[in-house]
Amino acid sequence: MNPYFDRKTRSKRIRKINVLRFYYFSKSIFKKPWRMIPILFLVLFFVWLWNCSQAFLSQLDNEFLHTLFLYGLSVSTILLFFSLLIVLLLLISYPPRAKRYESALMQIDLAPTNGVPPALIAQMRIKNTKVTRLVFYSLGVSLKEWVTRQEEIEDSFNVHYVEAPQYGGRKGNNRNLIVLTVAPGVSSSCKEVLYDDEL
C-alpha cells in the first residue's frame, strides 16, 4: 500500500504542512505586521465577551452558582479562544494560490505514485520586482524532477523560472522543501537584483 494512502501518514503530512505554513507566516509578520489584525480582532472580541460575562456573574446572588458559573465560563472561554485561534491561524497562514498550484501539479502528474502533489507552503514577492518565491513541501518529488520538467511546470503555472529550483530551509539544505523563483508569463530579461531574507 502506498504510504500516501495511509491515514496516519496523511495526517502526519498535513500537520507538517500546517506547521511549516505557520512558521513562514510568523516570519512574515516582522515585514507585514498588518497580518496580525485578524488575531487582534479575535483578542478584542474575547476581552469584550469576558467583560460581558463578568457583568452577568456579578448579578448572581447565590455564591455556589456564582462559583460554578465562574469556573465553567472560564474553562469554556479559554477552550473556545484557543480553538478559534488555531482555526484563524490555519486560515491566514494558508497561501492564497495554494489550491491553484497544487491542482496544476496534479494535472501534469508531478506527484509521488498514486500520491498527492507538493503543497505550497509560502509565496513571497520580492520587493520592487514581479518575481515571486514559491516554497513547496515536496517530499516524494525530487529536485531533479522540478528541473527536468521545467517547461511543464512553467506552462501549468503560467510563469517562467528566474532561477533554477533550489532546496529550502535556513541554510538551503532541507531536501523536503523546494524553492521556485518565478516571474509571470514567458521568459524575458530580468535585470532586477533578487534578494529576500525570508528563506
Phi, psi and chi 1 to 4 in degrees:
 res  aa     phi    psi   chi1   chi2   chi3   chi4
   1 MET       -  131.6  179.5 -178.1  -69.9      -
   2 ASN   -64.3  131.8 -170.0  -77.2      -      -
   3 PRO   -59.5  -23.9   20.2  -32.7      -      -
   4 TYR   -72.1  -14.8  -77.8   91.4      -      -
   5 PHE   -96.4   -4.1  -80.6   93.3      -      -
   6 ASP   -77.4  128.2  179.2   75.9      -      -
   7 ARG   -60.6  -41.7 -177.3  175.5  -63.3  179.2
   8 LYS   -63.8  -41.5 -173.5  175.6 -179.5 -179.4
   9 THR   -65.5  -40.9  -56.2      -      -      -
  10 ARG   -62.3  -44.7  -81.0 -177.2  175.2  -87.5
  11 SER   -62.4  -41.2  -62.3      -      -      -
  12 LYS   -63.6  -41.1 -176.0  177.6  179.3 -178.6
  13 ARG   -63.3  -45.0  179.5 -179.9 -178.6  -85.4
  14 ILE   -62.2  -42.2  -69.2  170.6      -      -
  15 ARG   -61.8  -43.2  -74.8 -163.7  -60.5  -88.5
  16 LYS   -61.8  -43.7  179.8   68.5  173.7  178.8
  17 ILE   -62.3  -45.0  -70.7  169.8      -      -
  18 ASN   -64.1  -39.3  -72.7  -27.4      -      -
  19 VAL   -64.1  -43.3  168.4      -      -      -
  20 LEU   -64.9  -40.9  -74.2  167.9      -      -
  21 ARG   -63.5  -41.0  -76.7  174.3  173.5  165.3
  22 PHE   -65.9  -37.1  176.4   68.8      -      -
  23 TYR   -61.2  -48.1  168.2   73.6      -      -
  24 TYR   -68.9  -34.3  -82.1   95.6      -      -
  25 PHE   -63.0  -43.8  168.0   77.3      -      -
  26 SER   -60.4  -40.4  -59.2      -      -      -
  27 LYS   -66.6  -32.1  -70.1 -177.7   67.4  175.1
  28 SER   -74.7  -18.8   72.2      -      -      -
  29 ILE   -61.5  -34.4  -71.4  174.4      -      -
  30 PHE   -64.7  -32.0  -64.8  101.0      -      -
  31 LYS   -92.7  -25.3  -69.9 -174.3  175.3 -178.8
  32 LYS  -130.9   71.0  -57.7  172.8 -177.5  177.6
  33 PRO   -61.2  -20.9   19.4  -30.9      -      -
  34 TRP   -63.4  -16.9   52.9  -95.9      -      -
  35 ARG   -69.3  -10.6  -60.0 -170.5   72.8 -179.8
  36 MET   -86.2   -6.5  -73.5  -68.6  -68.4      -
  37 ILE   -56.3  -46.7  -69.3  176.3      -      -
  38 PRO   -58.4  -38.0  -24.3   35.0      -      -
  39 ILE   -67.7  -38.5  -63.0  175.3      -      -
  40 LEU   -62.0  -42.3  179.4   60.7      -      -
  41 PHE   -63.1  -38.8  -85.8  114.0      -      -
  42 LEU   -63.7  -43.2 -178.6   65.6      -      -
  43 VAL   -63.2  -45.0  171.0      -      -      -
  44 LEU   -62.5  -38.3  -68.8  174.7      -      -
  45 PHE   -62.1  -42.6  171.8   74.5      -      -
  46 PHE   -73.7  -28.5  -89.0   87.4      -      -
  47 VAL   -64.6  -44.5  168.8      -      -      -
  48 TRP   -62.6  -43.3  171.4   80.7      -      -
  49 LEU   -62.4  -40.8 -173.2   64.4      -      -
  50 TRP   -65.6  -41.4 -179.9 -100.4      -      -
  51 ASN   -63.5  -39.5  -71.1  -26.0      -      -
  52 CYS   -64.8  -40.6  -69.8      -      -      -
  53 SER   -67.8  -35.8   63.8      -      -      -
  54 GLN   -66.7  -36.1  -67.3  -55.9  -55.0      -
  55 ALA   -64.9  -37.2      -      -      -      -
  56 PHE   -67.8  -43.4  166.8   74.4      -      -
  57 LEU   -65.4  -33.3  -70.5  175.0      -      -
  58 SER   -65.6  -17.1   64.6      -      -      -
  59 GLN   -87.9   -7.2  -62.9  175.7    5.4      -
  60 LEU   -82.7  126.3  -66.3  176.7      -      -
  61 ASP   -86.1  -30.0  -63.7  -31.9      -      -
  62 ASN   -76.2  119.7 -171.9  -57.8      -      -
  63 GLU   -65.6  -37.6 -174.0  175.0  -19.6      -
  64 PHE   -64.3  -46.9  173.6   74.4      -      -
  65 LEU   -63.7  -37.8  -75.5  177.5      -      -
  66 HIS   -60.9  -47.2 -178.0  -81.1      -      -
  67 THR   -65.5  -42.8  -55.5      -      -      -
  68 LEU   -61.2  -48.4 -175.8   65.5      -      -
  69 PHE   -65.5  -36.1  -85.4  108.1      -      -
  70 LEU   -62.1  -49.8  178.1   62.1      -      -
  71 TYR   -65.9  -44.9  -79.2  106.8      -      -
  72 GLY   -62.0  -42.6      -      -      -      -
  73 LEU   -68.5  -39.4 -167.1   61.6      -      -
  74 SER   -62.9  -48.8  -61.4      -      -      -
  75 VAL   -63.6  -44.6  172.3      -      -      -
  76 SER   -63.3  -42.1  -60.3      -      -      -
  77 THR   -65.0  -43.2  -57.8      -      -      -
  78 ILE   -64.0  -46.2  -69.2  170.7      -      -
  79 LEU   -63.0  -42.8  -69.8  175.7      -      -
  80 LEU   -65.1  -41.9 -179.1   60.8      -      -
  81 PHE   -60.1  -49.9  172.5   74.0      -      -
  82 PHE   -69.7  -32.7  -78.6  105.7      -      -
  83 SER   -64.0  -47.4  -62.1      -      -      -
  84 LEU   -68.1  -33.4  -69.2  177.4      -      -
  85 LEU   -64.0  -43.1 -179.8   61.1      -      -
  86 ILE   -63.0  -45.5  -69.5  171.8      -      -
  87 VAL   -61.3  -43.4  171.3      -      -      -
  88 LEU   -63.8  -42.3 -177.5   60.2      -      -
  89 LEU   -64.3  -38.2  -73.7  172.6      -      -
  90 LEU   -63.4  -38.4  -70.6  174.3      -      -
  91 LEU   -71.5  -47.2  -70.2  173.5      -      -
  92 ILE   -80.1  -16.3   61.1 -180.0      -      -
  93 SER   -92.9   -1.9   63.4      -      -      -
  94 TYR   -79.6  119.1 -171.1   87.2      -      -
  95 PRO   -59.4  136.5  -22.6   34.1      -      -
  96 PRO   -54.7  -37.2  -23.4   32.4      -      -
  97 ARG  -106.7   20.0  -62.5 -177.1 -180.0  178.2
  98 ALA   -57.1  -50.0      -      -      -      -
  99 LYS   -61.3  -41.1  -77.4  -69.7 -176.0 -173.6
 100 ARG   -62.2  -47.6  171.8 -173.0  164.0 -172.1
 101 TYR   -68.5  -41.7  -73.6  137.6      -      -
 102 GLU   -65.6  -37.3  -70.6  162.2   29.6      -
 103 SER   -65.6  -39.6  175.8      -      -      -
 104 ALA   -64.2  -40.4      -      -      -      -
 105 LEU   -67.1  -34.2  -67.6  174.6      -      -
 106 MET   -67.4  -37.1 -160.3   68.3  174.9      -
 107 GLN   -66.6  -32.6  -72.1  177.2    3.2      -
 108 ILE   -95.4    6.9   63.4  172.2      -      -
 109 ASP    62.2   37.3 -162.0   28.5      -      -
 110 LEU   -91.1   81.9 -173.4   70.4      -      -
 111 ALA  -161.7  157.4      -      -      -      -
 112 PRO   -58.0  156.0  -21.9   32.7      -      -
 113 THR   -53.5  124.6  -54.7      -      -      -
 114 ASN    54.5   27.6  -64.7  -34.6      -      -
 115 GLY  -109.7 -153.6      -      -      -      -
 116 VAL  -117.4  152.2  -70.5      -      -      -
 117 PRO   -73.1  162.1   28.6  -36.0      -      -
 118 PRO   -54.3  143.0  -27.2   36.2      -      -
 119 ALA   -99.2  133.7      -      -      -      -
 120 LEU   -71.8  122.7 -177.5   64.7      -      -
 121 ILE   -94.7  -42.0  -60.7  -59.6      -      -
 122 ALA  -157.1  153.0      -      -      -      -
 123 GLN  -135.3  128.3   56.7 -172.8   62.6      -
 124 MET  -130.1  116.5  -64.5  157.3  -73.4      -
 125 ARG   -77.0  130.6 -176.4   76.6  169.8  -93.9
 126 ILE   -81.4  125.8  -63.1  178.3      -      -
 127 LYS   -54.5  136.2 -167.8  174.2 -178.7  179.7
 128 ASN    65.8   20.9  -61.5  -35.2      -      -
 129 THR  -138.1  173.5   73.8      -      -      -
 130 LYS   -98.7   11.4  -65.8 -178.4  179.0 -179.5
 131 VAL   -88.5  138.7  177.8      -      -      -
 132 THR  -127.5  142.3  -58.2      -      -      -
 133 ARG  -102.2  124.8  -77.4 -155.7  169.8  103.5
 134 LEU  -108.6  126.6  -53.5  173.4      -      -
 135 VAL  -109.4  122.6 -176.2      -      -      -
 136 PHE  -114.6  139.5  -72.0   89.0      -      -
 137 TYR   -83.5  108.9 -179.6   68.1      -      -
 138 SER  -119.0   31.2 -172.9      -      -      -
 139 LEU   -58.1  122.3 -178.3   63.6      -      -
 140 GLY   101.8  -15.8      -      -      -      -
 141 VAL  -120.6  116.1  178.4      -      -      -
 142 SER   -75.6  162.5   68.0      -      -      -
 143 LEU   -60.2  -35.8  177.6   64.0      -      -
 144 LYS   -58.7  -39.1 -177.0  179.5  178.4 -179.6
 145 GLU   -66.7  -37.1  -72.8 -168.9   72.9      -
 146 TRP   -64.3  -28.7  -70.3   92.6      -      -
 147 VAL   -82.7  -50.6  174.9      -      -      -
 148 THR   -70.1  -24.4   57.5      -      -      -
 149 ARG  -104.9   31.3  -59.7 -173.6   62.9 -178.5
 150 GLN   -54.5  -48.3  175.1  177.2  -18.5      -
 151 GLU   -61.7  -42.4  -74.9 -169.7   18.5      -
 152 GLU   -63.1  -42.6  -68.1  176.8   82.7      -
 153 ILE   -66.5  -44.3  -64.7  168.5      -      -
 154 GLU   -60.7  -43.5  -72.0  179.0  -31.1      -
 155 ASP   -65.3  -43.0  -72.9  -14.7      -      -
 156 SER   -70.0  -30.6   63.3      -      -      -
 157 PHE   -91.9  -14.5  -73.7    2.5      -      -
 158 ASN    58.4   50.2 -171.2   27.9      -      -
 159 VAL  -139.6  176.9  -61.0      -      -      -
 160 HIS  -133.9  148.0   65.9  -86.8      -      -
 161 TYR   -67.8  131.6  -74.4   10.5      -      -
 162 VAL   -94.8  -34.0  174.2      -      -      -
 163 GLU  -132.6  161.7  -63.4  176.7   -8.7      -
 164 ALA   -67.6  146.2      -      -      -      -
 165 PRO   -55.2  145.3  -25.2   35.1      -      -
 166 GLN  -134.8  162.6  -57.9  171.4   -1.1      -
 167 TYR   -73.3  152.3  -70.7  124.3      -      -
 168 GLY   -97.9 -161.4      -      -      -      -
 169 GLY    93.0  166.2      -      -      -      -
 170 ARG   -59.0  -40.0 -177.9  177.8  -67.4  -85.7
 171 LYS  -104.6    9.0  -63.0 -178.7  179.7  179.6
 172 GLY    68.7   29.4      -      -      -      -
 173 ASN  -125.2   15.5   59.3   -3.2      -      -
 174 ASN   -90.3  105.6 -171.7  -26.1      -      -
 175 ARG   -72.1  -12.6  -61.6  174.1   68.5   90.7
 176 ASN   -84.7  -12.2  -67.6  -26.9      -      -
 177 LEU  -112.5  130.0  -63.8  179.1      -      -
 178 ILE  -117.3  130.9  -61.6  -63.8      -      -
 179 VAL  -109.5  121.8 -179.1      -      -      -
 180 LEU  -105.5  129.0  -60.7 -175.8      -      -
 181 THR  -105.9  111.6  -54.3      -      -      -
 182 VAL  -132.2  161.5  -59.8      -      -      -
 183 ALA  -133.5  158.2      -      -      -      -
 184 PRO   -65.1  148.7  -18.9   31.4      -      -
 185 GLY    70.0 -156.7      -      -      -      -
 186 VAL   -77.2  163.8  -64.1      -      -      -
 187 SER   -65.7  140.0  179.0      -      -      -
 188 SER  -148.5  167.5   58.6      -      -      -
 189 SER   -66.3  131.7   59.0      -      -      -
 190 CYS  -117.1  106.2 -177.5      -      -      -
 191 LYS   -96.7   -5.3  -61.1 -179.8 -179.6  179.0
 192 GLU   -67.8  147.9  -63.3   95.0  -16.1      -
 193 VAL   -81.1  120.9  176.3      -      -      -
 194 LEU   -89.8  123.4  -55.9 -176.2      -      -
 195 TYR  -153.0  132.8  175.3   78.4      -      -
 196 ASP  -158.9  125.5 -164.2  -61.9      -      -
 197 ASP   -98.2   12.9   59.4    0.3      -      -
 198 GLU   -81.0  -12.3  -69.8 -165.5   49.8      -
 199 LEU   -86.1      -  -61.8  177.4      -      -
